[in-house]
Amino acid sequence: MSDTDAPDLLYSEAEDDLRAAVRSLLTGRGDVPAALVRAESGNPYDTALWTSLATGIGAAGLLVPEALGGQGAGHREAAVVLEELGRAVTPAPFLTSSVIATQTLLVCDTAEGDGDGDGAAAKLLGALAEGRTVAVLAVPLSTGPDVPLPLADSGAPIPAVADAAAADILLVLGPDGLYAVGTAAPGVTIEARTPLDLTRPLSTVTVDSAALAAGTRLADAATAESAVRHGLLAGAGLLASEQLGLAEWCLEETVRHTRERHQFNRPVGSFQSLKHRMAHLWLEIVSARAAARNAADALATGSPDAPLAVAVAQAYCGRVAVHAAEECVQLHGGIGMTWEHPAHLYLKRAKSAEIALGSAGSHRERLAELTGLPAPGAATR
């Protein structure tokens, strides 16, 4: 690899400015007691916050080209937003709508549109970019980029669809292509489930054959599969940035707490065993940052190594986020086990994200395939 092909893992000035704007917004609205009440009610979304993020900052249109009404930015900028959303475990449909659904639609527009924005996918992308519409791909949250895709055939229920409760439009895979179906259309049922992660609600979605037929067909079957896998790949790659932000908050909060908490007239953070644990976690997070930034950069540049970079990021970052959240709970002592402290929200989000868009194990298997490394024992089979 030449120097010109090397990934850029550093943050640009524009990315730093975007981070500052998003963090300021989330900090100003970071009312943990209110967030806990909303999460307990089963409707954790703060509509005003999403409007400010999507339209005020323009985050909803980051991945939409300017010609279609978006910001014309890239995956690196979207990754910065997700880092901040992860730091605040914000209940917002950014990953599902502004990343996965948007990336799926972009492939449909390229294949189906006429190039001047008159296609159905292009019009939907414009609505997403303006923040007035939320679209969600109707697949289980656990669906990875390389697994068989579920079809909405004969009204079969699709379980564990993330953020369907906040969606206006469902992107549904039918037997003959990809359809846009309104969530309020007759024949569409969205049944809320009880998720582990209360900040990312899951629903069972059912779309009957009449509702699918009445929807807008965006792509044929072959294009639809390619588009959905493209969206899931981008989602998996940028999920690593959300996991990175979550892990960073957990470490910073743990360091702050152990500096302020005293035992035997000393800060507990000065005890050698705790310092070693936090130092080890810091090293893991530094490596996670490199993996997440590499994935975002590979997606942004359209690198042929993007699937490899995404597999590396997801195979590593999910475990780091869970470890960071576990340490945050444990090193806070008794207070870390209480409902009032937000540590449990971070642990639940980390555990949920660890199996979202493909488990770490499935990404390791994909990594082995891409690099030509045989699985253990493969040579003897």
VMD Tcl script that draws the C-alpha trace (Angstrom):
set ca {
  {0.00 0.00 0.00}
  {1.39 3.39 -0.96}
  {1.29 6.47 1.26}
  {-1.52 7.89 -0.86}
  {-3.59 4.74 -0.23}
  {-3.09 4.83 3.56}
  {-6.28 5.50 5.53}
  {-6.65 8.87 7.21}
  {-7.46 8.14 10.85}
  {-7.26 11.75 12.05}
  {-10.19 14.13 12.47}
  {-10.41 17.14 10.18}
  {-11.22 20.64 11.39}
  {-14.71 20.36 9.89}
  {-15.27 17.07 11.73}
  {-14.14 18.65 15.00}
  {-16.58 21.53 14.45}
  {-19.39 19.07 13.74}
  {-18.54 17.14 16.90}
  {-18.63 20.33 18.97}
  {-22.06 21.25 17.60}
  {-23.56 17.82 18.21}
  {-22.04 17.51 21.68}
  {-23.31 20.94 22.64}
  {-26.81 20.01 21.51}
  {-26.80 16.68 23.35}
  {-25.26 18.15 26.50}
  {-27.88 20.88 26.62}
  {-30.62 18.27 26.43}
  {-28.87 15.64 28.56}
  {-31.57 15.30 31.18}
  {-30.88 11.79 32.50}
  {-33.96 11.57 34.78}
  {-36.24 12.57 31.89}
  {-34.49 10.11 29.58}
  {-35.01 7.32 32.12}
  {-38.71 8.15 32.41}
  {-39.09 8.11 28.61}
  {-37.17 4.83 28.36}
  {-39.35 3.24 31.02}
  {-42.49 4.38 29.19}
  {-41.46 2.50 26.06}
  {-41.16 5.70 23.98}
  {-37.65 7.04 24.56}
  {-37.55 9.41 21.58}
  {-37.19 13.15 22.17}
  {-38.88 14.58 19.07}
  {-37.57 18.10 19.62}
  {-34.02 16.79 19.99}
  {-34.27 14.79 16.76}
  {-35.62 17.86 14.92}
  {-32.70 19.96 16.15}
  {-30.18 17.28 15.21}
  {-31.73 16.39 11.85}
  {-32.68 19.82 10.58}
  {-30.95 22.37 12.80}
  {-27.51 20.78 12.45}
  {-28.39 19.01 9.19}
  {-27.22 15.61 10.36}
  {-30.06 13.74 8.65}
  {-28.75 14.71 5.22}
  {-25.03 14.16 5.74}
  {-24.89 11.16 3.40}
  {-27.35 12.58 0.85}
  {-25.77 14.32 -2.19}
  {-26.34 18.05 -2.51}
  {-28.16 17.47 -5.81}
  {-30.83 15.59 -3.86}
  {-31.12 18.17 -1.10}
  {-28.55 16.81 1.34}
  {-25.28 18.00 2.81}
  {-23.08 16.04 0.43}
  {-20.76 14.98 3.25}
  {-19.52 11.45 3.84}
  {-19.18 8.53 6.17}
  {-16.45 10.21 8.22}
  {-18.80 13.01 9.22}
  {-21.62 10.57 9.92}
  {-19.19 8.59 12.10}
  {-18.49 11.69 14.21}
  {-22.22 12.17 14.80}
  {-22.54 8.53 15.84}
  {-19.63 8.85 18.26}
  {-21.48 11.64 20.03}
  {-24.80 9.78 19.97}
  {-23.00 6.80 21.49}
  {-21.46 8.99 24.21}
  {-24.94 10.12 25.21}
  {-26.78 6.84 24.38}
  {-29.24 9.08 22.56}
  {-32.48 7.46 21.38}
  {-32.53 8.73 17.79}
  {-33.07 6.99 14.43}
  {-29.84 8.33 12.96}
  {-28.14 4.98 12.37}
  {-31.26 3.29 11.04}
  {-32.62 6.14 8.91}
  {-29.80 8.57 8.09}
  {-27.24 5.82 7.50}
  {-28.74 2.41 6.66}
  {-31.92 3.51 4.88}
  {-30.15 6.40 3.15}
  {-27.33 4.22 1.87}
  {-29.84 1.65 0.66}
  {-31.81 4.30 -1.23}
  {-28.69 5.76 -2.83}
  {-28.05 2.49 -4.64}
  {-31.69 2.37 -5.75}
  {-31.46 5.91 -7.07}
  {-28.31 5.14 -9.02}
  {-29.89 2.08 -10.57}
  {-33.47 3.23 -11.03}
  {-33.47 7.03 -11.26}
  {-32.93 9.12 -14.33}
  {-30.10 11.14 -12.87}
  {-31.98 14.39 -12.30}
  {-33.78 13.58 -9.06}
  {-37.17 12.57 -10.46}
  {-37.06 8.95 -9.25}
  {-39.07 7.74 -6.26}
  {-35.92 6.90 -4.33}
  {-34.50 10.37 -5.03}
  {-37.66 12.05 -3.73}
  {-37.57 9.95 -0.58}
  {-33.91 10.80 -0.07}
  {-34.80 14.48 -0.26}
  {-37.44 14.02 2.43}
  {-34.95 12.17 4.64}
  {-32.34 14.88 4.14}
  {-34.80 17.54 5.26}
  {-35.48 15.60 8.45}
  {-39.24 15.57 7.84}
  {-39.35 11.83 7.15}
  {-37.80 8.85 8.90}
  {-37.29 5.63 6.94}
  {-36.27 2.28 8.39}
  {-35.14 -0.86 6.61}
  {-37.50 -3.65 7.66}
  {-34.97 -6.31 8.67}
  {-34.07 -7.62 12.15}
  {-31.46 -5.52 13.93}
  {-29.16 -8.55 14.07}
  {-29.00 -8.86 10.27}
  {-25.42 -8.62 9.02}
  {-24.29 -7.52 5.55}
  {-23.57 -11.07 4.36}
  {-26.43 -13.21 5.70}
  {-29.65 -14.28 3.95}
  {-32.11 -11.39 3.87}
  {-35.68 -11.77 5.18}
  {-38.50 -11.19 2.70}
  {-41.89 -9.73 3.57}
  {-43.67 -12.58 1.84}
  {-47.33 -13.40 2.51}
  {-47.40 -11.18 5.59}
  {-44.74 -13.08 7.52}
  {-43.73 -11.07 10.62}
  {-40.25 -9.53 10.70}
  {-38.97 -9.52 14.29}
  {-36.69 -7.06 16.10}
  {-36.80 -4.16 13.63}
  {-35.02 -1.22 15.25}
  {-36.68 2.23 15.34}
  {-39.75 1.07 13.41}
  {-41.87 2.90 16.01}
  {-40.29 6.20 14.93}
  {-40.53 5.55 11.19}
  {-42.82 7.10 8.62}
  {-41.65 4.80 5.82}
  {-40.57 1.17 5.84}
  {-38.18 -0.12 3.19}
  {-39.47 -3.63 2.66}
  {-37.87 -6.45 0.69}
  {-40.51 -8.26 -1.33}
  {-40.10 -11.28 -3.61}
  {-39.70 -9.02 -6.66}
  {-37.83 -6.03 -5.27}
  {-37.61 -3.28 -2.68}
  {-40.71 -1.27 -1.75}
  {-41.37 1.91 0.23}
  {-44.44 1.38 2.40}
  {-45.96 3.92 4.76}
  {-46.19 2.81 8.36}
  {-49.78 4.12 8.52}
  {-50.87 2.16 5.43}
  {-53.60 -0.49 5.79}
  {-52.08 -3.92 6.25}
  {-49.00 -2.65 8.10}
  {-48.65 -3.65 11.75}
  {-45.90 -2.49 14.10}
  {-45.96 -4.27 17.45}
  {-43.58 -2.97 20.09}
  {-41.41 -5.54 21.85}
  {-39.55 -5.31 25.15}
  {-35.87 -4.82 24.27}
  {-32.81 -5.16 26.46}
  {-31.67 -1.72 25.27}
  {-34.45 0.70 26.21}
  {-32.85 3.48 24.15}
  {-33.23 1.61 20.83}
  {-36.78 0.19 20.69}
  {-37.50 -2.96 18.70}
  {-40.74 -3.93 16.99}
  {-42.20 -6.85 15.12}
  {-43.26 -5.57 11.70}
  {-45.88 -7.22 9.52}
  {-46.63 -6.02 5.97}
  {-49.34 -7.97 4.19}
  {-49.33 -8.60 0.45}
  {-51.90 -5.88 -0.25}
  {-49.85 -3.25 1.58}
  {-46.72 -4.32 -0.26}
  {-48.47 -4.15 -3.62}
  {-49.79 -0.67 -2.80}
  {-46.31 0.56 -1.89}
  {-43.82 2.25 -4.21}
  {-41.43 -0.14 -5.92}
  {-37.92 1.28 -5.73}
  {-35.80 -1.46 -7.28}
  {-36.00 -4.91 -8.84}
  {-34.97 -8.00 -6.90}
  {-31.30 -8.03 -7.94}
  {-30.81 -4.32 -7.32}
  {-32.75 -4.53 -4.07}
  {-30.44 -7.16 -2.59}
  {-27.37 -5.18 -3.60}
  {-28.85 -1.99 -2.15}
  {-29.81 -3.57 1.17}
  {-26.40 -5.18 1.60}
  {-24.76 -1.83 0.82}
  {-26.87 -0.17 3.49}
  {-26.14 -2.87 6.06}
  {-22.40 -2.70 5.34}
  {-22.38 1.06 5.92}
  {-24.45 0.61 9.06}
  {-22.13 -2.04 10.47}
  {-19.06 0.06 9.73}
  {-20.44 3.20 11.35}
  {-21.94 1.32 14.30}
  {-18.32 0.87 15.38}
  {-18.12 4.65 15.86}
  {-21.19 4.60 18.10}
  {-19.56 1.82 20.12}
  {-16.36 3.88 20.31}
  {-18.19 6.92 21.67}
  {-19.97 4.78 24.24}
  {-16.69 3.25 25.42}
  {-15.01 6.67 25.66}
  {-17.79 8.02 27.88}
  {-17.62 4.97 30.13}
  {-13.88 5.38 30.64}
  {-14.08 9.14 31.23}
  {-16.93 8.77 33.69}
  {-15.10 5.98 35.53}
  {-11.90 8.02 35.79}
  {-13.88 11.02 37.08}
  {-15.67 8.91 39.69}
  {-12.55 7.17 40.96}
  {-10.81 10.52 41.36}
  {-13.64 11.88 43.49}
  {-14.47 8.73 45.49}
  {-12.23 8.33 48.55}
  {-11.40 5.36 50.74}
  {-8.84 5.36 53.57}
  {-8.42 9.07 52.89}
  {-7.23 8.42 49.33}
  {-8.94 8.58 45.91}
  {-9.83 5.03 44.94}
  {-8.43 5.81 41.49}
  {-4.96 5.94 43.03}
  {-5.08 2.25 43.93}
  {-2.75 0.35 41.66}
  {-5.15 -2.42 40.72}
  {-7.77 0.08 39.54}
  {-5.20 2.15 37.65}
  {-4.11 -0.97 35.79}
  {-7.69 -1.81 34.83}
  {-8.37 1.68 33.52}
  {-5.04 1.81 31.68}
  {-5.81 -1.51 30.00}
  {-9.23 -0.20 28.97}
  {-7.66 2.97 27.58}
  {-5.40 0.88 25.35}
  {-8.40 -1.07 24.07}
  {-10.26 2.15 23.28}
  {-7.29 3.59 21.37}
  {-7.26 0.46 19.22}
  {-11.04 0.66 18.80}
  {-10.72 4.25 17.62}
  {-8.24 3.19 14.96}
  {-10.51 0.37 13.79}
  {-13.63 2.55 13.72}
  {-11.90 5.42 11.91}
  {-10.41 3.00 9.38}
  {-13.87 1.61 8.62}
  {-15.37 5.09 8.25}
  {-12.55 6.22 5.99}
  {-12.78 3.08 3.83}
  {-16.52 3.62 3.37}
  {-16.04 7.32 2.65}
  {-13.43 6.71 -0.05}
  {-15.20 3.75 -1.60}
  {-12.18 1.58 -0.91}
  {-12.32 -2.00 -2.21}
  {-11.10 -2.97 1.27}
  {-14.23 -1.53 2.92}
  {-15.76 -4.97 3.70}
  {-12.48 -5.97 5.34}
  {-12.27 -2.74 7.35}
  {-15.89 -3.12 8.49}
  {-15.32 -6.74 9.53}
  {-12.26 -5.75 11.59}
  {-14.10 -2.85 13.25}
  {-17.14 -4.91 14.20}
  {-15.11 -7.91 15.31}
  {-13.26 -5.66 17.78}
  {-15.29 -2.59 18.77}
  {-18.33 -4.45 20.09}
  {-16.27 -6.32 22.66}
  {-14.47 -3.14 23.74}
  {-17.76 -1.28 24.26}
  {-19.14 -4.09 26.43}
  {-15.92 -4.27 28.46}
  {-15.92 -0.50 28.99}
  {-19.54 -0.52 30.14}
  {-18.94 -3.46 32.49}
  {-15.95 -1.69 34.05}
  {-18.00 1.48 34.39}
  {-20.68 -0.37 36.35}
  {-18.21 -2.31 38.51}
  {-15.83 0.54 39.34}
  {-18.71 2.78 40.37}
  {-19.45 0.30 43.14}
  {-22.97 0.26 44.52}
  {-24.09 3.41 42.73}
  {-23.28 1.80 39.37}
  {-25.98 -0.80 40.03}
  {-28.76 1.73 40.61}
  {-31.47 2.66 38.10}
  {-30.84 6.38 38.70}
  {-27.25 6.20 37.44}
  {-27.02 6.02 33.62}
  {-24.35 3.28 33.63}
  {-26.95 0.57 33.04}
  {-28.15 2.34 29.89}
  {-24.61 2.17 28.50}
  {-24.22 -1.49 29.39}
  {-27.54 -2.39 27.77}
  {-26.75 -0.37 24.63}
  {-23.31 -2.00 24.42}
  {-24.73 -5.52 24.78}
  {-27.43 -4.80 22.20}
  {-24.99 -3.22 19.74}
  {-22.63 -6.18 20.11}
  {-25.06 -8.38 18.18}
  {-26.50 -5.65 15.95}
  {-25.78 -5.84 12.21}
  {-23.94 -9.13 12.70}
  {-22.31 -10.57 15.79}
  {-18.58 -10.29 16.44}
  {-18.26 -14.00 15.64}
  {-19.92 -13.62 12.24}
  {-17.67 -10.70 11.41}
  {-14.61 -12.74 12.41}
  {-15.77 -15.50 10.07}
  {-16.18 -12.93 7.30}
  {-12.74 -11.56 8.08}
  {-11.27 -15.05 7.71}
  {-12.97 -15.45 4.33}
  {-11.76 -12.08 3.05}
  {-8.16 -12.70 4.11}
  {-8.07 -16.33 3.06}
  {-7.43 -17.60 6.59}
  {-8.97 -21.05 7.20}
  {-11.12 -21.58 10.25}
  {-9.56 -23.73 13.02}
  {-9.65 -27.35 11.99}
  {-10.63 -26.53 8.39}
  {-7.56 -28.27 6.98}
  {-8.61 -31.58 8.53}
  {-12.22 -31.45 7.32}
}
mol new
graphics top color blue
foreach p $ca { graphics top sphere $p radius 0.5 }
foreach p [lrange $ca 0 end-1] q [lrange $ca 1 end] { graphics top cylinder $p $q radius 0.2 }
display resetview
